[in-house]
Amino acid sequence: ACTDDADVLPADKPTGETSSLRITMHIPEYQIAPQTRATSYENLLNDISLLVFDQNGLFLQRVAGYNLNSLEDGSLNGYGTFSADVPAETRIIHYIANYENWASFDERVALHKDERELVPSLITSNLVFWGRSTVAAAAATDNVTLFRNQAKITVESNASNFTVTGYGFANFSAQGTISSFNSSEANPFVILENKPTLAAGESPTADQNEAEGVMSAKNR
């Protein structure tokens, strides 16, 4: 006997159907002393993209967010909303804001790559925001917390006879991954304290030049 398999699709083959998502985002303030204050650029989202994966964590496509509304409250926490149209097969989403290297991202090469291979390969030297969430089938809303890929360093002096005019770094990296990734963890995208998001094979920079040592906010 013959059966008609015309409507049977492989699990990793998109049907072409999309779902509209309304996303609410939250960006926590840096974990720093209460007397220090962040500046507004630390929560500014210029654009946001979604890397969407199926239930097996295999890449489907990159989706651009739209109607982005990025705000900041009195405690310098970022928040806002935006929308995106994602494939119906979407079950895992990596949200990435302000990433500057999309021009070199090839979706055809990335297709069906595992999230554990694809996301840690994205490298930047800029301040980028990232978050991960899972969604149910036919979900209409999502909530995501976005984390910065850089730490904030603040130098203060309370000495009356001492003035800080500049500072520098040693043994630091000039670039890193957009997300946390710890392969030894059951959830490799968990954020661990004192665990930097270093790019694979990245060699630390020995020191800074004079221009970088001026007394201004630095995020590394």
C-alpha positions, 0 to 999 in steps of 0.5 A: 500500500502507498501512503501520501507523505506530502504533508510530512516535513522533517523536524528541522525544515521551516514551514514558512509560517511565522508568529508575531511576538511582542517582547518586553525587555529588562536591562539590570543596572551594573552591580556597582556601589550605590554612589557611582552612577551609570551614564545613559549610553549604557542602556541605549539600544540602537537595534536588536536582532533575534537568532532563532533556533528550533526545539533541538537548538538548531539555527533557523534564521536571524530576525530583525526586531522592530518598533523598538522602544528603549527606555531607562528608569530613575535607578538606571535600569533599562527597559522597553518593548519591541516586536518580531516575526519569528518562524513557527518552529521557533523554541529558543531565541537569542536576543542580540542588541547593538552588534556591529558585525551582522554584515559578515554573518552568513545565514546560509552557512549558519543554517542548522548549526547548534546554538552552542556552536553558533552564538559563542562564535560571535565576537565584538569589541563594542558594548553589546546586549544579549539574552536567551529565552525559550518560547512555547509553540504559538507564543504571542509574548516573551520576556527577556533580560538583556545582559551587557558583555562588558564590565564597568570599572570605576576609580574613586579617591577620597584622599584630600591630598591625592587626585586621580587623573587617569588609570590604565589596565594590564592583562585585559582583552580588547574583544570578547563574545557577545554572550556568556558560555561555559561548556562545563555547565548543564546550561552552558549559557548560564552567567557565572561571576568572575567568568569573563566572556573571552573569545576563543584563542584571545590573548590578553593585551599587556597594557594601554596606551596613553590616550586610553588612560584618560580619566573617563568611563571604561567598559571592559 
